Structures are given as C-alpha cells and as structure tokens.
Amino acid sequence: MSSSRAGYHHGDLAQALENAAMQLLAEKPAQEISLREVARAADVSHNAPYHHFADRRGLLKVLAERSMADLVAEVRAATADVDAVSALIEGGAAYLRFAVERPNGFDVIYDPTVCIPGAPSEIMAPLIAELENLLGTASAAAGLSGDDAFLGVWGLMHGLGTLCAAGHFPLDAALAAYDASIRRMLPL
C-alpha cells in the first residue's frame, strides 16, 4: 500500500474522488474520464469510486455540478458591486472566460446527456436558477426587458464562448464582440 493510501481517511473519500475528477477534467473532456482513472488519480482502490458515484453518469453529473458552481461563482463575482450595464458586460465576460479557460468543464455543464434539459439534478437546479437570475437581473437593470432579451443575451455569450473555446477566434475578439453587441442592444 502506498504511503498516501496508508494515510487515507474514509471520511475524505468523496472529496478526494471529486477533487481527482476535477483535476482530470482540467486536462481532458469529461467523456474520456473513467471511474478507474479517478481512483488512480485519488490513489484509492479501483472499487472506491463506486462508494461515491453510482456509475460513470454519476461521475459526469458531479463534474457538471461542480463546474456549474464554479461558473456561477465567477459570474456572481463579476456582477457584484457594479452598475447595471457593467454587470451585464462583466457577467458575460466572466461566462466567456470560463468557456475558454475551462472548456471541458463548460462542455460537461451543457452536455444534455448529463444535465438533461428540463430535468436538472437537485444540485444543478438552483445553480441554473441563480445563473439565470444573475444574467436576467443584469439584462433587465440595463434596460433589456422580456424573456426574449435575456435569452438573446445568454445565447450571444454562450455562442461566442463555444466558438471561441473551439478555436474559431481569440478571446479578446469574443469579448469585444460581446461588449459591442450588448451596447448596440441597449435602449438609447
């Protein structure tokens, strides 16, 4: 038994497995991560992940939930203590940066086989609601009213983030396009 396994405490299993999985997610897409690989990365037995994750889909669900919590935290921080237009611009910029800097986390959040549209997990549902509230409140406060305006803003940032993360253009170009587009949408 390795020295790290010998010092392992069962109460830390869930956290150790989740942390190992998130480290793997930083390196590769969620669909390429196996429970066995998570066990190796956490330096636990190959059966240990089954004590925390029901199956591979359970692992992917946790990766999506933790990634969404991180995304929401970044958008929340960007929208705090600024005026309405800045909240909309900076909240979108945080969303774009997350998509580009953490593409595997971004992808697993929006994987419809993991976070099923219309049926989010108990952990994901309030995170989605908070993200929608942050962006919706910023949109409305900046003068963009109606659900269609909010959906347009979210679609703009999501599309730019997805295209930029895929390498179609640099982050600076995506941020500039988002800023310019939002400013053109704002009422005079």
Biotite code that builds the C-alpha atoms (Angstrom):
import biotite.structure as struc

atoms = struc.array([
    struc.Atom([0.000, 0.000, 0.000], chain_id="A", res_id=1, res_name="MET", atom_name="CA", element="C"),
    struc.Atom([1.370, 3.420, -0.897], chain_id="A", res_id=2, res_name="SER", atom_name="CA", element="C"),
    struc.Atom([2.113, 5.900, 1.825], chain_id="A", res_id=3, res_name="SER", atom_name="CA", element="C"),
    struc.Atom([-0.683, 8.219, 0.665], chain_id="A", res_id=4, res_name="SER", atom_name="CA", element="C"),
    struc.Atom([-3.181, 5.355, 0.700], chain_id="A", res_id=5, res_name="ARG", atom_name="CA", element="C"),
    struc.Atom([-1.978, 4.287, 4.141], chain_id="A", res_id=6, res_name="ALA", atom_name="CA", element="C"),
    struc.Atom([-2.738, 7.791, 5.459], chain_id="A", res_id=7, res_name="GLY", atom_name="CA", element="C"),
    struc.Atom([-6.101, 7.978, 3.726], chain_id="A", res_id=8, res_name="TYR", atom_name="CA", element="C"),
    struc.Atom([-9.186, 8.586, 5.885], chain_id="A", res_id=9, res_name="HIS", atom_name="CA", element="C"),
    struc.Atom([-12.537, 7.204, 4.752], chain_id="A", res_id=10, res_name="HIS", atom_name="CA", element="C"),
    struc.Atom([-14.338, 10.416, 5.664], chain_id="A", res_id=11, res_name="GLY", atom_name="CA", element="C"),
    struc.Atom([-12.432, 12.164, 2.884], chain_id="A", res_id=12, res_name="ASP", atom_name="CA", element="C"),
    struc.Atom([-13.311, 9.687, 0.120], chain_id="A", res_id=13, res_name="LEU", atom_name="CA", element="C"),
    struc.Atom([-15.987, 11.767, -1.593], chain_id="A", res_id=14, res_name="ALA", atom_name="CA", element="C"),
    struc.Atom([-13.882, 14.914, -1.567], chain_id="A", res_id=15, res_name="GLN", atom_name="CA", element="C"),
    struc.Atom([-10.744, 13.068, -2.696], chain_id="A", res_id=16, res_name="ALA", atom_name="CA", element="C"),
    struc.Atom([-12.593, 11.456, -5.598], chain_id="A", res_id=17, res_name="LEU", atom_name="CA", element="C"),
    struc.Atom([-14.285, 14.682, -6.668], chain_id="A", res_id=18, res_name="GLU", atom_name="CA", element="C"),
    struc.Atom([-11.037, 16.638, -6.478], chain_id="A", res_id=19, res_name="ASN", atom_name="CA", element="C"),
    struc.Atom([-9.226, 13.986, -8.523], chain_id="A", res_id=20, res_name="ALA", atom_name="CA", element="C"),
    struc.Atom([-12.034, 14.002, -11.091], chain_id="A", res_id=21, res_name="ALA", atom_name="CA", element="C"),
    struc.Atom([-11.945, 17.805, -11.358], chain_id="A", res_id=22, res_name="MET", atom_name="CA", element="C"),
    struc.Atom([-8.168, 17.706, -11.870], chain_id="A", res_id=23, res_name="GLN", atom_name="CA", element="C"),
    struc.Atom([-8.649, 15.185, -14.670], chain_id="A", res_id=24, res_name="LEU", atom_name="CA", element="C"),
    struc.Atom([-11.377, 17.403, -16.160], chain_id="A", res_id=25, res_name="LEU", atom_name="CA", element="C"),
    struc.Atom([-8.869, 20.244, -16.394], chain_id="A", res_id=26, res_name="ALA", atom_name="CA", element="C"),
    struc.Atom([-6.776, 18.006, -18.654], chain_id="A", res_id=27, res_name="GLU", atom_name="CA", element="C"),
    struc.Atom([-9.343, 16.139, -20.754], chain_id="A", res_id=28, res_name="LYS", atom_name="CA", element="C"),
    struc.Atom([-13.029, 16.058, -21.727], chain_id="A", res_id=29, res_name="PRO", atom_name="CA", element="C"),
    struc.Atom([-15.425, 14.505, -19.230], chain_id="A", res_id=30, res_name="ALA", atom_name="CA", element="C"),
    struc.Atom([-16.417, 11.793, -21.706], chain_id="A", res_id=31, res_name="GLN", atom_name="CA", element="C"),
    struc.Atom([-12.826, 10.497, -21.620], chain_id="A", res_id=32, res_name="GLU", atom_name="CA", element="C"),
    struc.Atom([-12.647, 10.173, -17.819], chain_id="A", res_id=33, res_name="ILE", atom_name="CA", element="C"),
    struc.Atom([-13.260, 6.733, -16.331], chain_id="A", res_id=34, res_name="SER", atom_name="CA", element="C"),
    struc.Atom([-14.036, 5.774, -12.746], chain_id="A", res_id=35, res_name="LEU", atom_name="CA", element="C"),
    struc.Atom([-10.875, 3.668, -12.716], chain_id="A", res_id=36, res_name="ARG", atom_name="CA", element="C"),
    struc.Atom([-8.833, 6.692, -13.767], chain_id="A", res_id=37, res_name="GLU", atom_name="CA", element="C"),
    struc.Atom([-10.402, 8.758, -10.981], chain_id="A", res_id=38, res_name="VAL", atom_name="CA", element="C"),
    struc.Atom([-9.466, 6.026, -8.490], chain_id="A", res_id=39, res_name="ALA", atom_name="CA", element="C"),
    struc.Atom([-5.849, 6.058, -9.712], chain_id="A", res_id=40, res_name="ARG", atom_name="CA", element="C"),
    struc.Atom([-5.700, 9.854, -9.543], chain_id="A", res_id=41, res_name="ALA", atom_name="CA", element="C"),
    struc.Atom([-7.105, 9.827, -5.988], chain_id="A", res_id=42, res_name="ALA", atom_name="CA", element="C"),
    struc.Atom([-4.756, 6.964, -5.051], chain_id="A", res_id=43, res_name="ASP", atom_name="CA", element="C"),
    struc.Atom([-7.573, 4.722, -3.834], chain_id="A", res_id=44, res_name="VAL", atom_name="CA", element="C"),
    struc.Atom([-8.689, 1.226, -4.827], chain_id="A", res_id=45, res_name="SER", atom_name="CA", element="C"),
    struc.Atom([-10.365, 0.815, -8.199], chain_id="A", res_id=46, res_name="HIS", atom_name="CA", element="C"),
    struc.Atom([-13.634, -0.013, -6.396], chain_id="A", res_id=47, res_name="ASN", atom_name="CA", element="C"),
    struc.Atom([-13.609, 3.118, -4.198], chain_id="A", res_id=48, res_name="ALA", atom_name="CA", element="C"),
    struc.Atom([-15.408, 5.391, -6.700], chain_id="A", res_id=49, res_name="PRO", atom_name="CA", element="C"),
    struc.Atom([-18.443, 3.110, -6.568], chain_id="A", res_id=50, res_name="TYR", atom_name="CA", element="C"),
    struc.Atom([-18.901, 4.105, -2.914], chain_id="A", res_id=51, res_name="HIS", atom_name="CA", element="C"),
    struc.Atom([-19.485, 7.696, -4.045], chain_id="A", res_id=52, res_name="HIS", atom_name="CA", element="C"),
    struc.Atom([-20.634, 7.543, -7.680], chain_id="A", res_id=53, res_name="PHE", atom_name="CA", element="C"),
    struc.Atom([-23.387, 5.105, -8.646], chain_id="A", res_id=54, res_name="ALA", atom_name="CA", element="C"),
    struc.Atom([-21.875, 4.793, -12.107], chain_id="A", res_id=55, res_name="ASP", atom_name="CA", element="C"),
    struc.Atom([-19.990, 6.782, -14.730], chain_id="A", res_id=56, res_name="ARG", atom_name="CA", element="C"),
    struc.Atom([-23.008, 9.011, -15.349], chain_id="A", res_id=57, res_name="ARG", atom_name="CA", element="C"),
    struc.Atom([-22.966, 9.860, -11.630], chain_id="A", res_id=58, res_name="GLY", atom_name="CA", element="C"),
    struc.Atom([-19.344, 10.948, -12.014], chain_id="A", res_id=59, res_name="LEU", atom_name="CA", element="C"),
    struc.Atom([-20.230, 13.133, -15.001], chain_id="A", res_id=60, res_name="LEU", atom_name="CA", element="C"),
    struc.Atom([-23.152, 14.642, -13.078], chain_id="A", res_id=61, res_name="LYS", atom_name="CA", element="C"),
    struc.Atom([-20.849, 15.652, -10.220], chain_id="A", res_id=62, res_name="VAL", atom_name="CA", element="C"),
    struc.Atom([-18.343, 17.124, -12.693], chain_id="A", res_id=63, res_name="LEU", atom_name="CA", element="C"),
    struc.Atom([-21.160, 19.169, -14.244], chain_id="A", res_id=64, res_name="ALA", atom_name="CA", element="C"),
    struc.Atom([-22.469, 20.328, -10.864], chain_id="A", res_id=65, res_name="GLU", atom_name="CA", element="C"),
    struc.Atom([-19.053, 21.386, -9.579], chain_id="A", res_id=66, res_name="ARG", atom_name="CA", element="C"),
    struc.Atom([-18.249, 23.116, -12.866], chain_id="A", res_id=67, res_name="SER", atom_name="CA", element="C"),
    struc.Atom([-21.584, 24.950, -12.833], chain_id="A", res_id=68, res_name="MET", atom_name="CA", element="C"),
    struc.Atom([-20.985, 26.057, -9.238], chain_id="A", res_id=69, res_name="ALA", atom_name="CA", element="C"),
    struc.Atom([-17.631, 27.487, -10.343], chain_id="A", res_id=70, res_name="ASP", atom_name="CA", element="C"),
    struc.Atom([-19.189, 29.229, -13.361], chain_id="A", res_id=71, res_name="LEU", atom_name="CA", element="C"),
    struc.Atom([-21.953, 30.757, -11.235], chain_id="A", res_id=72, res_name="VAL", atom_name="CA", element="C"),
    struc.Atom([-19.401, 31.946, -8.660], chain_id="A", res_id=73, res_name="ALA", atom_name="CA", element="C"),
    struc.Atom([-17.363, 33.664, -11.370], chain_id="A", res_id=74, res_name="GLU", atom_name="CA", element="C"),
    struc.Atom([-20.430, 35.360, -12.894], chain_id="A", res_id=75, res_name="VAL", atom_name="CA", element="C"),
    struc.Atom([-21.642, 36.352, -9.405], chain_id="A", res_id=76, res_name="ARG", atom_name="CA", element="C"),
    struc.Atom([-18.288, 37.941, -8.580], chain_id="A", res_id=77, res_name="ALA", atom_name="CA", element="C"),
    struc.Atom([-18.205, 39.792, -11.902], chain_id="A", res_id=78, res_name="ALA", atom_name="CA", element="C"),
    struc.Atom([-21.696, 41.248, -11.444], chain_id="A", res_id=79, res_name="THR", atom_name="CA", element="C"),
    struc.Atom([-21.273, 42.336, -7.812], chain_id="A", res_id=80, res_name="ALA", atom_name="CA", element="C"),
    struc.Atom([-20.912, 45.975, -6.872], chain_id="A", res_id=81, res_name="ASP", atom_name="CA", element="C"),
    struc.Atom([-21.025, 47.427, -10.396], chain_id="A", res_id=82, res_name="VAL", atom_name="CA", element="C"),
    struc.Atom([-23.630, 49.430, -12.306], chain_id="A", res_id=83, res_name="ASP", atom_name="CA", element="C"),
    struc.Atom([-26.254, 47.627, -14.412], chain_id="A", res_id=84, res_name="ALA", atom_name="CA", element="C"),
    struc.Atom([-24.528, 47.903, -17.792], chain_id="A", res_id=85, res_name="VAL", atom_name="CA", element="C"),
    struc.Atom([-21.180, 46.878, -16.305], chain_id="A", res_id=86, res_name="SER", atom_name="CA", element="C"),
    struc.Atom([-22.859, 43.888, -14.616], chain_id="A", res_id=87, res_name="ALA", atom_name="CA", element="C"),
    struc.Atom([-24.218, 42.748, -17.955], chain_id="A", res_id=88, res_name="LEU", atom_name="CA", element="C"),
    struc.Atom([-20.896, 43.270, -19.747], chain_id="A", res_id=89, res_name="ILE", atom_name="CA", element="C"),
    struc.Atom([-18.701, 41.841, -16.963], chain_id="A", res_id=90, res_name="GLU", atom_name="CA", element="C"),
    struc.Atom([-21.049, 38.936, -16.211], chain_id="A", res_id=91, res_name="GLY", atom_name="CA", element="C"),
    struc.Atom([-20.946, 37.955, -19.865], chain_id="A", res_id=92, res_name="GLY", atom_name="CA", element="C"),
    struc.Atom([-17.185, 38.377, -19.974], chain_id="A", res_id=93, res_name="ALA", atom_name="CA", element="C"),
    struc.Atom([-16.822, 36.027, -16.972], chain_id="A", res_id=94, res_name="ALA", atom_name="CA", element="C"),
    struc.Atom([-19.028, 33.485, -18.760], chain_id="A", res_id=95, res_name="TYR", atom_name="CA", element="C"),
    struc.Atom([-16.906, 33.761, -21.923], chain_id="A", res_id=96, res_name="LEU", atom_name="CA", element="C"),
    struc.Atom([-13.633, 33.425, -19.996], chain_id="A", res_id=97, res_name="ARG", atom_name="CA", element="C"),
    struc.Atom([-14.913, 30.338, -18.211], chain_id="A", res_id=98, res_name="PHE", atom_name="CA", element="C"),
    struc.Atom([-15.884, 28.746, -21.546], chain_id="A", res_id=99, res_name="ALA", atom_name="CA", element="C"),
    struc.Atom([-12.427, 29.400, -22.959], chain_id="A", res_id=100, res_name="VAL", atom_name="CA", element="C"),
    struc.Atom([-10.274, 28.765, -19.888], chain_id="A", res_id=101, res_name="GLU", atom_name="CA", element="C"),
    struc.Atom([-12.205, 25.676, -18.711], chain_id="A", res_id=102, res_name="ARG", atom_name="CA", element="C"),
    struc.Atom([-13.662, 24.205, -21.907], chain_id="A", res_id=103, res_name="PRO", atom_name="CA", element="C"),
    struc.Atom([-14.070, 20.687, -20.521], chain_id="A", res_id=104, res_name="ASN", atom_name="CA", element="C"),
    struc.Atom([-15.997, 21.973, -17.517], chain_id="A", res_id=105, res_name="GLY", atom_name="CA", element="C"),
    struc.Atom([-18.103, 24.191, -19.776], chain_id="A", res_id=106, res_name="PHE", atom_name="CA", element="C"),
    struc.Atom([-18.881, 21.277, -22.085], chain_id="A", res_id=107, res_name="ASP", atom_name="CA", element="C"),
    struc.Atom([-19.959, 18.920, -19.301], chain_id="A", res_id=108, res_name="VAL", atom_name="CA", element="C"),
    struc.Atom([-22.278, 21.588, -17.850], chain_id="A", res_id=109, res_name="ILE", atom_name="CA", element="C"),
    struc.Atom([-24.218, 21.747, -21.091], chain_id="A", res_id=110, res_name="TYR", atom_name="CA", element="C"),
    struc.Atom([-23.992, 18.076, -22.089], chain_id="A", res_id=111, res_name="ASP", atom_name="CA", element="C"),
    struc.Atom([-27.683, 17.133, -22.496], chain_id="A", res_id=112, res_name="PRO", atom_name="CA", element="C"),
    struc.Atom([-26.965, 13.518, -21.547], chain_id="A", res_id=113, res_name="THR", atom_name="CA", element="C"),
    struc.Atom([-25.580, 14.705, -18.189], chain_id="A", res_id=114, res_name="VAL", atom_name="CA", element="C"),
    struc.Atom([-27.714, 17.744, -17.387], chain_id="A", res_id=115, res_name="CYS", atom_name="CA", element="C"),
    struc.Atom([-30.954, 16.764, -19.042], chain_id="A", res_id=116, res_name="ILE", atom_name="CA", element="C"),
    struc.Atom([-32.832, 19.842, -20.300], chain_id="A", res_id=117, res_name="PRO", atom_name="CA", element="C"),
    struc.Atom([-35.917, 20.383, -18.192], chain_id="A", res_id=118, res_name="GLY", atom_name="CA", element="C"),
    struc.Atom([-34.808, 17.808, -15.608], chain_id="A", res_id=119, res_name="ALA", atom_name="CA", element="C"),
    struc.Atom([-31.740, 19.147, -13.793], chain_id="A", res_id=120, res_name="PRO", atom_name="CA", element="C"),
    struc.Atom([-30.434, 17.452, -10.667], chain_id="A", res_id=121, res_name="SER", atom_name="CA", element="C"),
    struc.Atom([-31.296, 18.775, -7.211], chain_id="A", res_id=122, res_name="GLU", atom_name="CA", element="C"),
    struc.Atom([-27.881, 20.416, -7.055], chain_id="A", res_id=123, res_name="ILE", atom_name="CA", element="C"),
    struc.Atom([-27.924, 21.759, -10.615], chain_id="A", res_id=124, res_name="MET", atom_name="CA", element="C"),
    struc.Atom([-31.440, 23.276, -10.498], chain_id="A", res_id=125, res_name="ALA", atom_name="CA", element="C"),
    struc.Atom([-30.656, 26.087, -8.024], chain_id="A", res_id=126, res_name="PRO", atom_name="CA", element="C"),
    struc.Atom([-27.358, 26.807, -9.801], chain_id="A", res_id=127, res_name="LEU", atom_name="CA", element="C"),
    struc.Atom([-29.140, 27.201, -13.134], chain_id="A", res_id=128, res_name="ILE", atom_name="CA", element="C"),
    struc.Atom([-31.736, 29.396, -11.438], chain_id="A", res_id=129, res_name="ALA", atom_name="CA", element="C"),
    struc.Atom([-29.025, 31.584, -9.917], chain_id="A", res_id=130, res_name="GLU", atom_name="CA", element="C"),
    struc.Atom([-27.200, 31.973, -13.238], chain_id="A", res_id=131, res_name="LEU", atom_name="CA", element="C"),
    struc.Atom([-30.466, 32.869, -14.970], chain_id="A", res_id=132, res_name="GLU", atom_name="CA", element="C"),
    struc.Atom([-31.279, 35.307, -12.167], chain_id="A", res_id=133, res_name="ASN", atom_name="CA", element="C"),
    struc.Atom([-27.849, 36.974, -12.288], chain_id="A", res_id=134, res_name="LEU", atom_name="CA", element="C"),
    struc.Atom([-27.952, 37.401, -16.049], chain_id="A", res_id=135, res_name="LEU", atom_name="CA", element="C"),
    struc.Atom([-31.666, 38.193, -16.187], chain_id="A", res_id=136, res_name="GLY", atom_name="CA", element="C"),
    struc.Atom([-31.403, 40.813, -13.454], chain_id="A", res_id=137, res_name="THR", atom_name="CA", element="C"),
    struc.Atom([-28.397, 42.415, -15.145], chain_id="A", res_id=138, res_name="ALA", atom_name="CA", element="C"),
    struc.Atom([-30.209, 42.408, -18.502], chain_id="A", res_id=139, res_name="SER", atom_name="CA", element="C"),
    struc.Atom([-33.358, 43.984, -17.070], chain_id="A", res_id=140, res_name="ALA", atom_name="CA", element="C"),
    struc.Atom([-31.435, 46.535, -14.998], chain_id="A", res_id=141, res_name="ALA", atom_name="CA", element="C"),
    struc.Atom([-29.504, 47.562, -18.114], chain_id="A", res_id=142, res_name="ALA", atom_name="CA", element="C"),
    struc.Atom([-32.809, 48.183, -19.898], chain_id="A", res_id=143, res_name="GLY", atom_name="CA", element="C"),
    struc.Atom([-33.258, 44.930, -21.821], chain_id="A", res_id=144, res_name="LEU", atom_name="CA", element="C"),
    struc.Atom([-36.712, 43.724, -20.889], chain_id="A", res_id=145, res_name="SER", atom_name="CA", element="C"),
    struc.Atom([-38.538, 40.499, -21.544], chain_id="A", res_id=146, res_name="GLY", atom_name="CA", element="C"),
    struc.Atom([-37.547, 36.849, -21.559], chain_id="A", res_id=147, res_name="ASP", atom_name="CA", element="C"),
    struc.Atom([-36.589, 37.056, -25.207], chain_id="A", res_id=148, res_name="ASP", atom_name="CA", element="C"),
    struc.Atom([-33.961, 39.727, -24.432], chain_id="A", res_id=149, res_name="ALA", atom_name="CA", element="C"),
    struc.Atom([-32.471, 37.590, -21.658], chain_id="A", res_id=150, res_name="PHE", atom_name="CA", element="C"),
    struc.Atom([-32.419, 34.520, -23.908], chain_id="A", res_id=151, res_name="LEU", atom_name="CA", element="C"),
    struc.Atom([-30.754, 36.580, -26.630], chain_id="A", res_id=152, res_name="GLY", atom_name="CA", element="C"),
    struc.Atom([-28.062, 37.753, -24.225], chain_id="A", res_id=153, res_name="VAL", atom_name="CA", element="C"),
    struc.Atom([-27.449, 34.229, -22.922], chain_id="A", res_id=154, res_name="TRP", atom_name="CA", element="C"),
    struc.Atom([-27.390, 32.852, -26.460], chain_id="A", res_id=155, res_name="GLY", atom_name="CA", element="C"),
    struc.Atom([-24.915, 35.523, -27.528], chain_id="A", res_id=156, res_name="LEU", atom_name="CA", element="C"),
    struc.Atom([-22.492, 34.826, -24.692], chain_id="A", res_id=157, res_name="MET", atom_name="CA", element="C"),
    struc.Atom([-22.899, 31.062, -24.960], chain_id="A", res_id=158, res_name="HIS", atom_name="CA", element="C"),
    struc.Atom([-22.396, 31.043, -28.722], chain_id="A", res_id=159, res_name="GLY", atom_name="CA", element="C"),
    struc.Atom([-19.356, 33.292, -28.557], chain_id="A", res_id=160, res_name="LEU", atom_name="CA", element="C"),
    struc.Atom([-17.923, 31.202, -25.708], chain_id="A", res_id=161, res_name="GLY", atom_name="CA", element="C"),
    struc.Atom([-18.473, 27.937, -27.573], chain_id="A", res_id=162, res_name="THR", atom_name="CA", element="C"),
    struc.Atom([-16.960, 29.236, -30.823], chain_id="A", res_id=163, res_name="LEU", atom_name="CA", element="C"),
    struc.Atom([-14.029, 30.837, -29.036], chain_id="A", res_id=164, res_name="CYS", atom_name="CA", element="C"),
    struc.Atom([-13.314, 27.725, -26.946], chain_id="A", res_id=165, res_name="ALA", atom_name="CA", element="C"),
    struc.Atom([-13.292, 25.705, -30.183], chain_id="A", res_id=166, res_name="ALA", atom_name="CA", element="C"),
    struc.Atom([-10.572, 27.999, -31.532], chain_id="A", res_id=167, res_name="GLY", atom_name="CA", element="C"),
    struc.Atom([-12.572, 29.907, -34.143], chain_id="A", res_id=168, res_name="HIS", atom_name="CA", element="C"),
    struc.Atom([-11.343, 33.269, -32.840], chain_id="A", res_id=169, res_name="PHE", atom_name="CA", element="C"),
    struc.Atom([-9.346, 34.614, -29.881], chain_id="A", res_id=170, res_name="PRO", atom_name="CA", element="C"),
    struc.Atom([-10.824, 35.512, -26.505], chain_id="A", res_id=171, res_name="LEU", atom_name="CA", element="C"),
    struc.Atom([-10.133, 39.222, -26.983], chain_id="A", res_id=172, res_name="ASP", atom_name="CA", element="C"),
    struc.Atom([-12.202, 39.182, -30.180], chain_id="A", res_id=173, res_name="ALA", atom_name="CA", element="C"),
    struc.Atom([-15.068, 37.353, -28.440], chain_id="A", res_id=174, res_name="ALA", atom_name="CA", element="C"),
    struc.Atom([-15.028, 39.794, -25.519], chain_id="A", res_id=175, res_name="LEU", atom_name="CA", element="C"),
    struc.Atom([-15.005, 42.795, -27.874], chain_id="A", res_id=176, res_name="ALA", atom_name="CA", element="C"),
    struc.Atom([-17.841, 41.330, -29.964], chain_id="A", res_id=177, res_name="ALA", atom_name="CA", element="C"),
    struc.Atom([-19.913, 40.630, -26.841], chain_id="A", res_id=178, res_name="TYR", atom_name="CA", element="C"),
    struc.Atom([-19.362, 44.138, -25.456], chain_id="A", res_id=179, res_name="ASP", atom_name="CA", element="C"),
    struc.Atom([-20.177, 45.823, -28.792], chain_id="A", res_id=180, res_name="ALA", atom_name="CA", element="C"),
    struc.Atom([-23.267, 43.659, -29.361], chain_id="A", res_id=181, res_name="SER", atom_name="CA", element="C"),
    struc.Atom([-24.671, 44.324, -25.875], chain_id="A", res_id=182, res_name="ILE", atom_name="CA", element="C"),
    struc.Atom([-24.102, 48.052, -26.217], chain_id="A", res_id=183, res_name="ARG", atom_name="CA", element="C"),
    struc.Atom([-25.972, 48.027, -29.559], chain_id="A", res_id=184, res_name="ARG", atom_name="CA", element="C"),
    struc.Atom([-28.880, 46.166, -27.914], chain_id="A", res_id=185, res_name="MET", atom_name="CA", element="C"),
    struc.Atom([-29.239, 48.669, -25.071], chain_id="A", res_id=186, res_name="LEU", atom_name="CA", element="C"),
    struc.Atom([-32.016, 51.246, -25.343], chain_id="A", res_id=187, res_name="PRO", atom_name="CA", element="C"),
    struc.Atom([-30.847, 54.750, -26.173], chain_id="A", res_id=188, res_name="LEU", atom_name="CA", element="C"),
])
